[in-house]
Amino acid sequence: MKYQFCLVILLISGIAHGQAVYGPNGEYKGYIQTSPNGVSNSYSATGAFQGSAQVQGNQTNFYGPQGQYQGNIQAPVYTPPNTTIGTPPQVNQVPSIKGW
């Protein structure tokens, strides 16, 4: 669970090649590396591998140190409400002269 929080922080902040992770009191907790294919690996302060996360669409899957599936989180898909847009106001037309 601890490494999932770290991985989520990285995913929120954007894709990075490597990013240090610090605790609430500024203590170094480790780092996260993201590969070009979107897999983020989390490492402890001593360099031990803690797990990984992979984003697929709006879902992030988490895996433990031995590759075992740990679960996922799913970002909500926002669907705008189906609202009717009123017709735009009509511009007054210039009078036309007939018979020309």
WOMO-V509608 format. One record per helix or strand of 3 or more residues. SS is the DSSP state (H for helix, E for strand). FROM is the first residue (numbers start at 1). LEN is the number of residues. If there is no record, write none. Layout:
ss=SS from=FROM len=LEN
ss=SS from=FROM len=LEN
This chain:
ss=H from=2 len=12
ss=E from=18 len=5
ss=E from=28 len=7
ss=E from=39 len=6
ss=E from=49 len=8
ss=E from=59 len=5
ss=E from=69 len=6
